[in-house]
């Protein structure tokens, strides 16, 4: 048991793979952050909230498909039990969207997401219940096995085997993913500190702190009276005229918002947080770069779909196959997100593309109709010759009767 609770005393970074607890956070920071950074304080930042929400909701809204593979061809199959579980009711509490939102929330903030696997009598998976990554610790044992320590809501600790937990992680040491929240601590801390300063200034009516100097030496009672009379110089939202008599002088000590470039710093922190989470700032309503809108936004979104979202989807797909599907199904079945649904073009462009696909003999009319959510038609399962609308191999006999 002592080996089980071994910590990473010899490691200087969170990336090294070694015996004991696997950590998603840095072992050390260059200095303390400007403000305390936790999950809750980070989520008070609109940029962080928006990036996490965008990633979670986009992945959760994407259709999940199941295929049976036969050589180079594939056929959609909605009878596969694991797909039905993931697509309809992963557990008794959540819909598919809520389930994947929970996983993405943990994955994008902690770098890891976990589910407790419920199995039936025959070993078949019957439920997947997300557990908070903050309550889960992963250990590598002497013999190479992996176990998980989960602290439940009542404070009790459960030890779970590798086959009882589904774990998906971002890049790291192969066992644990690195936490974007932990590594973005300095940047988020600056954003929190600036927001705190803005709140303080707003509550004080924009007044900065200062020093009130007097030529004479005052008694304790006089100091209390002066402080009471002139507190409004630096505190409170009520504005009034103060008259400083002979010997009184007020000097501002803190910098004004303009002096510390507060607006510029807040804008930069939005970009920096988006950079950590891999989301173009324009997608979280950052309009400081006005040239990003218009014709350029389509390319930005398309690039983000491919380089920002696609890695998340492929992590889930690979992990589903490796950890949830029996090895006997690996060659025959696939569960994949319908990534093309995100890149869906406008109707005119889609119809033009489908027409070209049918005319080129690449897809059948029924396949084109199915992609648009339309019912199949009799004779629409044939491949047609290039531009002639004749059935391939028919020699031109009765080919055009099928679609007329």
C-alpha positions as CSV (number, residue, x, y, z in Angstrom):
1,X,0.0,0.0,0.0
2,X,2.9,2.3,0.7
3,X,3.9,2.1,-3.0
4,X,0.3,3.0,-4.0
5,X,0.5,6.3,-2.2
6,X,4.0,7.2,-3.4
7,X,4.1,10.8,-4.6
8,X,6.4,12.4,-7.1
9,X,9.2,13.6,-4.9
10,X,11.9,13.0,-7.5
11,X,10.0,14.7,-10.4
12,X,10.6,18.4,-11.2
13,X,7.8,18.6,-13.8
14,X,4.3,17.2,-14.3
15,X,5.2,15.6,-17.6
16,X,7.6,12.8,-16.6
17,X,6.0,9.4,-16.4
18,X,7.1,7.7,-13.2
19,X,5.8,5.4,-10.4
20,X,3.2,6.9,-8.0
21,X,0.6,9.6,-8.4
22,X,0.4,11.2,-11.8
23,X,-0.1,15.0,-11.7
24,X,-1.7,17.2,-14.3
25,X,-0.3,20.4,-12.8
26,X,3.1,22.0,-12.7
27,X,5.3,21.0,-9.8
28,X,6.5,24.6,-9.4
29,X,5.7,28.1,-10.7
30,X,8.1,31.0,-11.4
31,X,6.2,33.1,-8.9
32,X,2.8,33.5,-7.2
33,X,-0.1,34.5,-9.4
34,X,-1.5,38.1,-9.2
35,X,-4.7,36.7,-7.7
36,X,-5.9,33.3,-6.3
37,X,-6.9,31.1,-9.2
38,X,-9.3,28.2,-8.8
39,X,-11.9,26.7,-11.1
40,X,-14.6,29.0,-9.7
41,X,-12.4,32.2,-10.0
42,X,-11.3,31.2,-13.5
43,X,-14.9,30.8,-14.6
44,X,-15.8,34.3,-13.5
45,X,-13.6,35.5,-16.4
46,X,-15.9,35.9,-19.4
47,X,-13.2,34.8,-21.9
48,X,-12.4,31.6,-20.0
49,X,-16.1,30.8,-19.5
50,X,-16.9,31.5,-23.1
51,X,-14.1,29.3,-24.5
52,X,-15.0,26.4,-22.2
53,X,-18.7,26.7,-23.0
54,X,-18.1,27.0,-26.7
55,X,-15.9,23.8,-26.8
56,X,-18.2,21.8,-24.6
57,X,-21.5,22.8,-26.4
58,X,-20.0,22.3,-29.9
59,X,-18.8,18.8,-29.2
60,X,-21.9,17.8,-27.3
61,X,-24.2,19.0,-30.2
62,X,-22.3,17.0,-32.8
63,X,-24.1,13.9,-34.1
64,X,-22.6,10.6,-33.1
65,X,-22.7,7.8,-35.7
66,X,-22.1,4.0,-35.6
67,X,-20.7,2.1,-38.6
68,X,-20.2,-1.5,-39.6
69,X,-17.0,-1.9,-41.7
70,X,-16.8,-4.3,-44.6
71,X,-13.5,-3.9,-46.3
72,X,-13.3,-0.4,-47.7
73,X,-17.1,0.1,-47.3
74,X,-19.1,1.1,-44.3
75,X,-22.8,0.9,-43.4
76,X,-24.5,2.9,-40.7
77,X,-25.7,0.7,-37.9
78,X,-28.0,2.0,-35.2
79,X,-28.5,-1.4,-33.4
80,X,-25.0,-1.4,-31.8
81,X,-25.5,-1.4,-28.0
82,X,-22.6,0.8,-27.1
83,X,-23.7,3.5,-29.6
84,X,-27.2,3.4,-28.3
85,X,-25.9,3.9,-24.8
86,X,-23.7,6.9,-25.8
87,X,-26.3,8.4,-28.1
88,X,-29.5,8.0,-26.0
89,X,-28.9,7.5,-22.3
90,X,-25.3,7.2,-21.1
91,X,-26.6,7.1,-17.5
92,X,-29.9,7.5,-15.6
93,X,-29.3,11.2,-15.0
94,X,-28.1,12.8,-18.3
95,X,-28.9,13.1,-22.0
96,X,-26.2,12.6,-24.5
97,X,-25.6,16.4,-24.8
98,X,-25.4,16.8,-21.0
99,X,-23.0,13.8,-20.8
100,X,-20.5,15.1,-23.3
101,X,-20.8,18.7,-21.9
102,X,-19.7,17.3,-18.5
103,X,-16.8,15.4,-20.1
104,X,-15.7,18.4,-22.1
105,X,-16.0,20.8,-19.1
106,X,-13.5,18.6,-17.2
107,X,-11.3,17.9,-20.2
108,X,-10.9,21.5,-21.2
109,X,-10.2,22.8,-17.7
110,X,-8.3,19.9,-16.0
111,X,-6.9,18.2,-19.1
112,X,-8.6,14.9,-18.0
113,X,-12.2,13.6,-17.8
114,X,-13.3,10.4,-16.0
115,X,-16.4,8.2,-16.0
116,X,-17.3,5.3,-13.7
117,X,-18.2,2.3,-15.9
118,X,-21.2,0.3,-14.9
119,X,-21.4,-3.2,-16.2
120,X,-24.1,-5.9,-16.5
121,X,-23.8,-9.5,-15.5
122,X,-22.2,-10.4,-18.8
123,X,-19.7,-7.6,-18.5
124,X,-21.5,-5.4,-21.1
125,X,-21.3,-1.7,-20.4
126,X,-24.7,-0.4,-19.2
127,X,-23.8,3.0,-17.8
128,X,-21.2,5.7,-17.9
129,X,-21.3,8.2,-15.0
130,X,-19.0,11.3,-15.2
131,X,-16.9,12.0,-12.0
132,X,-15.2,15.3,-11.3
133,X,-11.5,15.3,-12.3
134,X,-10.8,17.4,-9.2
135,X,-12.0,14.5,-7.0
136,X,-10.0,11.8,-8.9
137,X,-6.3,10.9,-8.7
138,X,-4.5,8.4,-10.9
139,X,-1.7,6.2,-9.7
140,X,0.9,4.0,-11.6
141,X,1.8,0.9,-9.5
142,X,5.0,-1.0,-9.4
143,X,3.8,-3.7,-11.8
144,X,2.6,-1.2,-14.4
145,X,-1.1,-1.4,-13.5
146,X,-3.1,1.8,-13.1
147,X,-5.6,2.5,-10.3
148,X,-7.8,5.5,-9.5
149,X,-8.6,7.1,-6.2
150,X,-12.0,8.8,-6.2
151,X,-13.2,10.9,-3.3
152,X,-17.0,11.0,-3.4
153,X,-19.4,13.7,-2.1
154,X,-19.5,12.2,1.4
155,X,-15.7,12.3,1.7
156,X,-15.3,8.5,1.4
157,X,-12.4,7.3,-0.8
158,X,-13.1,4.6,-3.5
159,X,-10.2,2.7,-5.1
160,X,-11.2,1.9,-8.7
161,X,-9.4,-0.4,-11.2
162,X,-8.5,0.6,-14.7
163,X,-11.4,-1.4,-16.1
164,X,-13.9,0.5,-13.9
165,X,-12.9,3.9,-15.2
166,X,-13.1,5.5,-18.6
167,X,-10.3,8.1,-18.8
168,X,-9.8,10.6,-21.7
169,X,-6.9,13.0,-21.4
170,X,-5.2,15.8,-23.3
171,X,-1.5,15.6,-24.2
172,X,0.8,14.8,-21.3
173,X,3.0,11.9,-20.3
174,X,0.7,9.3,-21.8
175,X,-1.0,8.5,-18.4
176,X,-2.3,11.9,-17.4
177,X,-3.2,15.1,-19.3
178,X,-1.8,18.5,-18.6
179,X,-4.3,20.9,-17.1
180,X,-4.9,24.1,-19.1
181,X,-6.3,25.8,-16.0
182,X,-3.2,25.0,-14.0
183,X,-0.7,26.1,-16.7
184,X,-2.7,29.2,-17.5
185,X,-2.7,30.2,-13.8
186,X,-0.5,33.3,-14.2
187,X,-2.5,34.7,-17.1
188,X,-5.8,34.0,-15.5
189,X,-4.5,35.5,-12.2
190,X,-3.7,38.7,-14.0
191,X,-7.2,38.9,-15.5
192,X,-8.8,38.2,-12.1
193,X,-6.6,40.9,-10.4
194,X,-7.5,43.5,-13.0
195,X,-11.2,42.7,-12.7
196,X,-10.9,43.0,-8.9
197,X,-9.3,46.4,-9.4
198,X,-12.0,47.5,-11.8
199,X,-14.6,46.4,-9.3
200,X,-12.9,48.4,-6.5
201,X,-12.7,51.5,-8.6
202,X,-16.3,51.2,-9.7
203,X,-17.5,50.8,-6.1
204,X,-15.4,53.9,-5.2
205,X,-16.8,55.9,-8.1
206,X,-13.5,55.7,-9.9
207,X,-11.6,57.4,-7.1
208,X,-8.0,56.3,-6.5
209,X,-6.2,56.2,-3.1
210,X,-4.1,59.1,-1.9
211,X,-2.4,60.9,1.0
212,X,-3.8,63.9,2.8
213,X,-0.9,65.9,4.3
214,X,-1.2,68.7,6.9
215,X,1.5,71.0,8.2
216,X,0.5,70.8,11.8
217,X,0.8,67.9,14.2
218,X,-2.6,66.6,15.1
219,X,-4.0,64.9,18.1
220,X,-5.6,61.5,17.9
221,X,-9.1,63.1,18.0
222,X,-8.2,65.6,15.3
223,X,-6.9,62.7,13.0
224,X,-10.1,60.9,13.4
225,X,-12.1,64.0,12.6
226,X,-10.0,64.8,9.5
227,X,-10.3,61.2,8.3
228,X,-14.0,61.2,8.8
229,X,-14.4,64.5,6.9
230,X,-12.2,63.7,3.9
231,X,-12.8,59.9,3.4
232,X,-14.9,60.8,0.4
233,X,-11.7,61.8,-1.4
234,X,-10.8,58.2,-2.0
235,X,-13.9,56.1,-1.1
236,X,-17.6,56.0,-2.0
237,X,-19.6,56.7,-5.1
238,X,-21.0,60.1,-3.9
239,X,-19.3,63.1,-5.5
240,X,-19.1,66.4,-3.6
241,X,-16.9,69.4,-3.4
242,X,-14.1,69.3,-0.8
243,X,-12.5,72.5,0.4
244,X,-8.9,72.0,1.7
245,X,-7.9,74.7,4.1
246,X,-4.5,76.3,4.7
247,X,-1.8,73.6,5.2
248,X,-3.9,70.8,3.7
249,X,-2.7,69.0,0.6
250,X,-3.9,65.9,-1.2
251,X,-1.7,63.7,-3.3
252,X,-2.8,60.7,-5.4
253,X,-0.8,57.5,-4.7
254,X,-2.3,54.8,-6.9
255,X,-2.2,54.8,-10.6
256,X,-5.3,55.7,-12.6
257,X,-6.9,53.1,-15.0
258,X,-5.4,55.0,-17.9
259,X,-1.9,55.0,-16.3
260,X,-1.8,51.3,-15.9
261,X,-3.4,50.7,-19.3
262,X,-6.2,48.7,-17.7
263,X,-8.3,48.5,-20.9
264,X,-5.4,47.3,-23.0
265,X,-4.4,44.7,-20.4
266,X,-7.9,43.4,-20.2
267,X,-8.0,43.0,-24.0
268,X,-4.7,41.2,-24.0
269,X,-5.8,38.8,-21.3
270,X,-8.8,37.8,-23.4
271,X,-6.4,36.9,-26.2
272,X,-4.0,35.1,-23.9
273,X,-6.8,32.9,-22.3
274,X,-8.1,32.1,-25.7
275,X,-4.6,31.1,-26.7
276,X,-4.3,28.6,-23.8
277,X,-7.7,27.0,-24.7
278,X,-7.1,27.0,-28.5
279,X,-10.1,29.2,-29.4
280,X,-9.8,32.2,-31.8
281,X,-10.8,35.2,-29.7
282,X,-13.2,36.4,-32.4
283,X,-15.4,33.3,-31.6
284,X,-15.9,34.6,-28.0
285,X,-17.1,38.0,-29.2
286,X,-13.8,39.7,-29.2
287,X,-14.3,42.5,-31.7
288,X,-11.1,44.4,-31.1
289,X,-9.8,43.1,-34.5
290,X,-12.6,44.3,-36.7
291,X,-11.0,43.0,-39.8
292,X,-11.7,39.4,-38.6
293,X,-15.3,39.8,-39.4
294,X,-16.8,39.6,-42.9
295,X,-15.2,37.3,-45.5
296,X,-12.4,36.3,-43.1
297,X,-14.7,34.8,-40.4
298,X,-15.6,31.7,-42.5
299,X,-11.9,30.8,-42.9
300,X,-11.3,31.4,-39.1
301,X,-14.2,29.1,-38.1
302,X,-13.2,26.5,-40.7
303,X,-9.6,26.5,-39.4
304,X,-10.8,26.2,-35.8
305,X,-13.0,23.3,-36.6
306,X,-10.1,21.4,-38.2
307,X,-7.3,22.3,-35.8
308,X,-9.1,23.2,-32.6
309,X,-12.1,20.8,-32.4
310,X,-10.9,17.8,-34.5
311,X,-8.3,16.7,-32.0
312,X,-10.9,16.6,-29.2
313,X,-13.2,14.4,-31.4
314,X,-10.4,12.0,-32.4
315,X,-9.4,11.7,-28.8
316,X,-12.9,10.6,-27.9
317,X,-13.2,8.3,-30.9
318,X,-9.9,6.6,-30.2
319,X,-10.6,6.2,-26.5
320,X,-14.1,4.8,-27.1
321,X,-12.6,2.1,-29.4
322,X,-9.7,1.3,-27.1
323,X,-11.4,1.4,-23.7
324,X,-15.1,0.8,-24.3
325,X,-15.4,-1.5,-27.3
326,X,-14.3,-5.2,-27.1
327,X,-11.2,-5.9,-29.2
328,X,-13.3,-8.3,-31.3
329,X,-15.2,-5.3,-32.7
330,X,-12.2,-3.1,-33.5
331,X,-11.9,-4.1,-37.1
332,X,-15.6,-4.3,-37.8
333,X,-17.2,-1.3,-36.0
334,X,-16.6,2.4,-35.6
335,X,-18.3,5.0,-33.5
336,X,-17.5,8.5,-34.8
337,X,-18.7,12.1,-34.6
338,X,-20.2,13.5,-37.7
339,X,-17.6,16.2,-38.2
340,X,-19.0,17.2,-41.6
341,X,-22.2,18.5,-39.9
342,X,-20.1,21.4,-38.6
343,X,-18.8,22.3,-42.0
344,X,-22.2,22.2,-43.6
345,X,-22.4,24.7,-46.4
346,X,-25.5,26.8,-47.4
347,X,-28.3,25.1,-49.4
348,X,-27.3,26.4,-52.8
349,X,-23.7,25.2,-52.4
350,X,-24.8,21.8,-51.0
351,X,-27.2,21.1,-53.9
352,X,-24.5,22.1,-56.4
353,X,-22.0,19.8,-54.7
354,X,-24.4,16.9,-54.5
355,X,-25.4,17.3,-58.2
356,X,-21.7,17.1,-59.2
357,X,-21.3,14.1,-57.0
358,X,-24.2,12.3,-58.6
359,X,-23.2,13.2,-62.1
360,X,-19.6,12.1,-61.5
361,X,-20.8,8.7,-60.3
362,X,-19.4,9.2,-56.8
363,X,-22.6,9.0,-54.9
364,X,-26.1,7.8,-55.6
365,X,-29.2,10.0,-55.7
366,X,-30.5,8.4,-52.6
367,X,-27.2,9.0,-50.8
368,X,-27.6,12.7,-51.8
369,X,-31.2,12.7,-50.6
370,X,-30.2,11.1,-47.3
371,X,-27.6,13.8,-46.6
372,X,-30.4,16.4,-46.9
373,X,-32.7,14.4,-44.6
374,X,-35.0,13.3,-47.4
375,X,-36.5,9.9,-48.0
376,X,-35.1,7.5,-50.6
377,X,-36.8,7.0,-54.0
378,X,-37.2,3.9,-56.1
379,X,-34.3,3.5,-58.5
380,X,-32.1,6.0,-56.6
381,X,-29.6,3.5,-55.4
382,X,-27.8,3.2,-58.8
383,X,-24.6,4.9,-59.8
384,X,-25.1,7.0,-63.0
385,X,-22.7,7.6,-65.8
386,X,-20.9,10.9,-66.1
387,X,-23.4,13.6,-67.1
388,X,-25.6,11.3,-69.1
389,X,-27.9,10.3,-66.3
390,X,-27.8,6.7,-67.5
391,X,-27.3,3.8,-65.1
392,X,-23.7,2.6,-65.1
393,X,-23.4,-0.7,-67.1
394,X,-26.8,-0.3,-68.7
395,X,-25.5,0.6,-72.1
396,X,-27.9,3.5,-72.2
397,X,-31.0,1.3,-72.0
398,X,-33.8,2.7,-69.9
399,X,-31.2,4.6,-67.7
400,X,-32.9,7.9,-67.9
401,X,-36.3,6.5,-67.0
402,X,-35.2,6.1,-63.4
403,X,-35.0,9.7,-62.5
404,X,-37.6,11.2,-64.8
